[in-house]
Amino acid sequence: MTLELRPNEYVKIEVHFSYKVFVIPTLFMSIGILMFLAVWSGVGQGETFPFLGHVYSAAGIMMFVGGLLFIPYIYRRVDNRLKIYAVTNQRVYVRRGIINIKEKDIPLAKINDVQIVQSLIQRLFGAGDAIVQVGNDESSMIIRDIAHPREFRDVIISAIYEAAAEQEARMRQQRYYEQQQRHYDQQNAYGNYPPPPGSFSGY
């Protein structure tokens, strides 16, 4: 999944989930693999269990449960590929979800602060939660379990300063053009001759 960029926009950083989020799904999948190997080696062959008027084989039940144990890992992998945590030169963009899609688009000018929160387990995996504060302390967005959270925070803060500097440069340029236009208009008013001394402060 890629971010659709606006005119003059480029991505400064895009982060993914930390390996922490794959630990439990990987554990379940490993148990599922062991159950498949057990069936393949002959465990449960010929054994049956009656349930609700039906007879089920032990090997079939183990295969079914083993298959279910793959689902958390597959879900997390798909979720990681479809999600977007990106910082551009204009905004912070977050997209999450497989079936129910959640999107959040925050202009850099509206961000007040970015905080990093890490539990002990998150520190072990180099993960963390990024809290992006918008408008005031009561309005914030939490991005959980991302890899390299401090780098993500530093890029956001750097992008905010760069965007503010670019905005100031555009304002200075606009003021310069307006001053030049006023000067041009005054020259035309005096028949393309310089205005009398003291009549225009730009001279």
Secondary structure, DSSP 4 states (H G I P E B T S, - for coil): ----PPTT--EEEEE-B-GGGGHHHHHHHHHHHHHHHHHHTTTTTT-EEEETTEEEEHHHHHHHHHHHTTHHHHHHHHHHHH-EEEEESSEEEEEE-SSS-EEEEEEGGGEEEEEEE--HHHHHTTEEEEEEEESSTT-EEEEEEEESHHHHHHHHHHHHHHHHHHHHHHHHHHHHHHHHHHHHHHHHHTTTSPPPTTS-TT-
